[in-house]
Amino acid sequence: MPAPTRPVSRPDAAPLGLAGFGTTTFMLSFFYVGVDPSLTPAIFPVALFFGGLIQLIAGLVEFRQGSTFGATAFSSYGAFWVAFAIYGMAVLPDLPPDQIHIANGLFNLPWAVLTFYLTIATLRITGVLLAAFTSATTTFTLFTAANFAQSEELFQVAGSFGFITAAIAWYASFAGLINGTWGRHLIPTFPDPGKRLAHLGHHKSRPGSVTSSAGERELRTEDASPPQA
């Protein structure tokens, strides 16, 4: 009789992706709370490689492992940081000076919307992600408003929330790394904070992909049906 084999744990890309997001957000926030804005190009290499490339890789790993949320979040924010670096290096210098605040506001606005609906999804994941994405939504919203209004006070508040977002993302990265390394839930992540809402869908069919066609869903139903005698 063969000896039982222990399940092989899969590598978790979330700590890496969260580290990239937290580190880049932390650096950027300094330039909104008083550090000389002319030094902002110092963040572009970090945004391009650690915030951008590393998160894109983390998103691809999450895709392979079947994590819809992780794949969407890390791929999206990886693209955000790559776009941020290119925007700052190649686009911003050529914009009309009196229109830069509008361009910056338009650049941030879609990410505030994206982060908001990702926050809703975190209700069924962990409390630490819910806190991180709630703070990130606030940060993006304040950045957007500060640019449109050209308000230094709003920029400083946004930068403060950026530090909070970075700290929570780092904590989530730390928790994932330590818990995965030790094989124990030593660092609390407060799983499934929205479980009380689950009863709303108890009598509904399990969801399929929002991008799958009716024909694809019918084929999957037929494949799952027991064979007829």
C-alpha positions in Angstrom: 0.0 0.0 0.0 1.6 3.3 -1.0 2.3 5.8 1.7 0.0 8.8 1.8 1.4 11.9 0.2 1.1 15.3 1.7 -0.6 17.9 -0.5 1.8 20.2 -2.2 1.2 23.8 -1.4 1.0 26.2 -4.4 3.2 29.3 -4.4 1.2 32.4 -3.3 1.8 35.5 -5.4 -0.3 37.8 -3.2 2.5 38.8 -0.8 4.7 39.8 -3.7 2.0 41.8 -5.4 0.9 43.5 -2.2 4.5 44.4 -1.4 4.9 46.0 -4.8 1.6 48.0 -4.4 2.4 49.1 -0.8 6.0 50.1 -1.5 5.2 52.2 -4.6 2.2 53.9 -2.9 4.4 54.7 0.1 7.0 56.4 -2.0 4.4 58.4 -4.1 2.6 59.6 -0.9 5.7 61.6 0.2 5.3 63.9 -2.8 1.8 64.9 -1.7 2.6 65.8 1.9 5.4 68.3 1.4 8.4 66.7 -0.4 9.6 68.7 -3.4 7.4 67.6 -6.4 10.4 68.1 -8.7 11.8 65.0 -7.1 8.9 62.9 -8.3 10.8 61.2 -11.1 12.7 59.3 -8.4 9.7 57.1 -8.1 9.3 56.2 -11.8 11.8 53.3 -11.9 10.2 51.8 -8.8 6.7 52.3 -10.3 7.7 50.7 -13.6 9.4 47.6 -12.2 8.2 46.9 -8.6 4.8 48.4 -8.8 4.2 47.6 -12.4 6.1 44.6 -13.7 6.1 42.6 -10.5 2.3 43.1 -10.0 1.7 42.1 -13.6 3.7 38.9 -12.9 1.7 38.3 -9.7 -1.5 38.8 -11.7 -0.5 36.2 -14.2 0.3 33.7 -11.4 -3.1 34.4 -9.9 -4.7 33.7 -13.3 -3.0 30.4 -13.5 -4.2 29.5 -10.0 -7.8 30.4 -10.7 -8.0 33.5 -8.5 -10.3 35.9 -10.3 -9.9 38.7 -7.8 -6.1 38.4 -7.4 -5.7 38.2 -11.2 -7.9 41.3 -11.8 -6.5 43.4 -9.0 -2.7 42.7 -9.5 -2.9 42.9 -13.3 -4.9 46.1 -13.1 -2.6 47.8 -10.6 0.5 46.5 -12.4 -0.9 48.3 -15.5 -1.6 51.4 -13.4 1.9 51.7 -12.2 3.4 51.1 -15.6 1.1 53.7 -17.1 1.9 56.1 -14.2 5.6 55.9 -15.0 5.2 56.3 -18.7 2.7 59.2 -18.1 5.1 61.0 -15.9 8.2 60.4 -18.1 6.7 60.8 -21.6 3.3 62.4 -21.5 3.2 65.0 -18.7 6.1 67.1 -19.9 4.3 67.8 -23.2 0.9 68.8 -21.7 -0.2 72.4 -21.6 0.8 73.7 -18.1 -2.6 75.2 -17.4 -4.3 71.9 -18.2 -2.1 69.5 -16.3 -4.4 69.4 -13.3 -7.3 68.3 -15.5 -5.2 65.6 -17.1 -4.0 64.3 -13.7 -7.6 64.2 -12.5 -8.8 62.3 -15.5 -5.8 59.9 -15.1 -6.8 59.1 -11.5 -10.6 59.0 -11.8 -11.0 55.6 -13.5 -8.8 54.0 -10.9 -11.0 55.3 -8.1 -14.0 53.6 -9.7 -12.1 50.4 -10.3 -10.8 50.3 -6.7 -14.3 50.9 -5.4 -15.8 47.9 -7.0 -12.8 45.8 -6.1 -13.5 46.8 -2.5 -16.9 45.3 -2.7 -15.4 42.0 -3.7 -13.0 42.0 -0.8 -16.0 41.5 1.5 -15.9 37.8 0.8 -12.1 37.6 1.1 -10.4 39.0 4.1 -10.8 42.0 6.5 -7.3 43.1 5.8 -7.9 43.4 2.1 -11.2 45.2 2.8 -9.3 47.7 4.8 -6.6 48.1 2.2 -9.0 48.6 -0.7 -11.3 50.9 1.3 -8.3 53.1 2.1 -7.1 52.9 -1.5 -10.5 53.9 -2.8 -10.4 56.9 -0.5 -6.8 57.8 -1.6 -7.6 57.6 -5.3 -10.8 59.6 -4.8 -9.0 62.3 -2.9 -6.2 62.5 -5.5 -8.8 62.9 -8.2 -10.6 65.7 -6.3 -7.4 67.4 -5.4 -6.2 67.6 -9.0 -9.5 68.9 -10.3 -9.8 71.4 -7.5 -6.1 72.2 -7.4 -6.3 72.0 -3.7 -3.0 71.6 -1.7 -5.0 70.7 1.4 -6.7 67.8 -0.4 -3.4 66.6 -1.7 -2.0 66.5 1.8 -5.0 64.5 3.0 -4.7 62.2 0.0 -1.0 61.6 0.8 -1.9 60.8 4.4 -4.4 58.2 3.2 -1.7 56.9 0.8 0.5 56.2 3.8 -2.3 54.3 5.5 -3.0 52.3 2.3 0.7 51.4 2.0 0.9 50.3 5.6 -2.2 48.0 5.3 -0.9 46.6 2.0 2.5 45.9 3.7 0.7 44.2 6.6 -1.3 42.0 4.2 1.9 41.1 2.4 3.6 40.4 5.7 0.7 38.2 6.9 0.6 36.2 3.6 4.4 35.7 3.7 4.6 34.6 7.3 1.5 32.5 7.3 2.5 30.8 4.1 6.1 30.2 5.3 5.1 28.9 8.7 2.1 26.9 7.4 0.0 28.4 10.2 -2.3 31.4 10.5 0.0 33.3 12.9 -0.8 36.8 11.6 -4.5 37.5 11.6 -6.2 38.5 8.3 -9.8 38.4 9.4 -11.3 36.1 6.7 -14.6 36.6 5.0 -15.9 39.8 6.8 -19.0 39.8 4.6 -20.2 36.2 5.3 -23.4 37.5 6.8 -24.4 38.7 3.4 -24.0 35.2 1.9 -27.6 34.2 2.8 -28.8 36.6 0.1 -27.6 34.1 -2.5 -28.5 30.8 -0.9 -31.4 30.1 -3.2 -29.7 31.2 -6.4 -27.7 29.1 -8.8 -24.0 29.2 -8.7 -22.5 31.9 -10.9 -20.7 31.2 -14.1 -18.2 33.5 -15.8 -19.8 36.9 -16.8 -18.0 36.5 -20.1 -19.2 33.0 -20.9 -22.0 32.6 -23.5 -25.3 30.8 -22.9 -24.1 28.0 -25.2 -21.0 27.5 -23.1 -23.0 27.3 -19.9 -25.4 24.8 -21.5 -22.4 22.6 -22.5 -21.0 22.7 -19.0 -24.4 21.7 -17.6 -24.6 18.8 -19.9 -21.1 17.7 -19.0 -21.9 17.8 -15.4 -25.1 15.7 -15.8 -24.9 12.1 -14.8 -24.9 9.6 -17.8 -28.3 8.1 -18.6 -28.6 4.3 -18.0 
